[in-house]
Amino acid sequence: ARGAARGGGARACDCGGPRVAGVASMAAPLRIFVLELFVMLGIAVSLYTIHIESQLGRIPGYQPACDLGSWSSCSKVFTSPWAHILRHWGLVEQGSMFDLSLPQLAIPYFLLLMLYPVARRQSRHAPAAFLAVGVASIAFNVYLACILKFVLKEFCVICASTYLVNGVCFTCLVLDNLALYRQASLKKA
């Protein structure tokens, strides 16, 4: 019906991209563009956090811009035992190659998400696998937020920004999985 109204005569495609002569174009849905934008933002926030961590370790008394006062101190959070979570959990030794900080662990995660548009075209199982990774990352963010609030009793604007970025990425994955499920259901009907 929608396709006929546009003059294409074909059934409308729920792919989020513009239509060309009754056929969906190769443009990615908006949710994929938003995902990629927030993935790049997540990488940028992670790189900034790594910079702050290195400055805190090198310059005594360094006061990062994200320390906004007594109510928000990212430097206290970034120098806490939870900043190197694998070491804190006892999985690696201090100073080992795998003694990575949280932003160093976040960058591979965001790089993986950057591959999502390609993976979703290559494998019908990829969206579900990425969604599972997204669920795990949200659960990990909830864990970290609880540590921040109830153990460290701090607010960290960088941490909150990372939670927001991850939440948007997860929402895009959920929306894409739902859209792909609807498309598959329509094809079967």
DABELLIN-V488999 format. One record per residue. N is the residue number from 1. RES is the residue in one letter. OMEGA is omega in degrees with one decimal (none if undefined). Layout:
BEGIN
n	res	omega
N	RES	OMEGA
N	RES	OMEGA
END
This chain:
BEGIN
n	res	omega
1	A	179.6
2	R	-179.9
3	G	179.0
4	A	179.7
5	A	179.1
6	R	177.1
7	G	-177.9
8	G	-179.7
9	G	-179.1
10	A	177.7
11	R	-178.2
12	A	178.3
13	C	178.8
14	D	-177.4
15	C	173.7
16	G	-179.7
17	G	177.8
18	P	-178.7
19	R	178.0
20	V	177.6
21	A	175.8
22	G	-179.9
23	V	178.5
24	A	177.7
25	S	-179.1
26	M	179.5
27	A	179.8
28	A	176.1
29	P	-178.9
30	L	-178.2
31	R	178.6
32	I	176.0
33	F	178.6
34	V	177.4
35	L	-177.2
36	E	177.0
37	L	-179.1
38	F	172.7
39	V	178.4
40	M	176.3
41	L	177.7
42	G	177.1
43	I	179.5
44	A	178.6
45	V	178.7
46	S	177.9
47	L	177.1
48	Y	179.6
49	T	176.4
50	I	177.6
51	H	179.9
52	I	179.6
53	E	-179.5
54	S	178.4
55	Q	178.7
56	L	179.7
57	G	-175.3
58	R	-172.0
59	I	178.0
60	P	178.7
61	G	-180.0
62	Y	-179.4
63	Q	-178.7
64	P	-179.6
65	A	-179.0
66	C	170.4
67	D	-171.8
68	L	-179.5
69	G	-177.0
70	S	-177.5
71	W	-176.9
72	S	-179.1
73	S	177.4
74	C	-179.0
75	S	176.7
76	K	179.8
77	V	-175.9
78	F	177.5
79	T	178.9
80	S	177.8
81	P	-178.1
82	W	179.1
83	A	175.3
84	H	-168.1
85	I	-179.6
86	L	176.0
87	R	-179.4
88	H	178.5
89	W	179.7
90	G	-178.5
91	L	179.8
92	V	177.3
93	E	176.3
94	Q	178.7
95	G	179.2
96	S	-178.7
97	M	-177.8
98	F	176.0
99	D	-174.0
100	L	175.4
101	S	-179.0
102	L	178.4
103	P	175.5
104	Q	175.1
105	L	-178.3
106	A	-176.5
107	I	176.0
108	P	177.3
109	Y	179.5
110	F	175.6
111	L	175.1
112	L	178.6
113	L	179.0
114	M	-179.7
115	L	-174.7
116	Y	-178.7
117	P	178.4
118	V	-177.3
119	A	-177.4
120	R	177.2
121	R	-175.4
122	Q	-175.3
123	S	178.8
124	R	178.9
125	H	-176.7
126	A	-179.5
127	P	179.0
128	A	178.7
129	A	178.0
130	F	177.1
131	L	177.5
132	A	176.3
133	V	177.9
134	G	177.7
135	V	178.9
136	A	-178.9
137	S	176.6
138	I	177.5
139	A	178.3
140	F	176.9
141	N	177.2
142	V	176.2
143	Y	-178.9
144	L	178.6
145	A	176.9
146	C	175.8
147	I	-179.2
148	L	-174.9
149	K	-168.8
150	F	-180.0
151	V	-179.1
152	L	-179.0
153	K	-179.7
154	E	167.2
155	F	-178.7
156	C	-177.4
157	V	177.9
158	I	178.4
159	C	179.3
160	A	177.2
161	S	179.0
162	T	177.8
163	Y	179.1
164	L	179.4
165	V	-179.0
166	N	177.4
167	G	177.8
168	V	178.0
169	C	179.7
170	F	178.3
171	T	178.0
172	C	177.9
173	L	178.3
174	V	-179.6
175	L	179.9
176	D	177.4
177	N	178.1
178	L	-179.7
179	A	179.2
180	L	177.0
181	Y	178.0
182	R	178.2
183	Q	179.8
184	A	178.7
185	S	178.8
186	L	179.8
187	K	179.3
188	K	-175.9
189	A	none
END
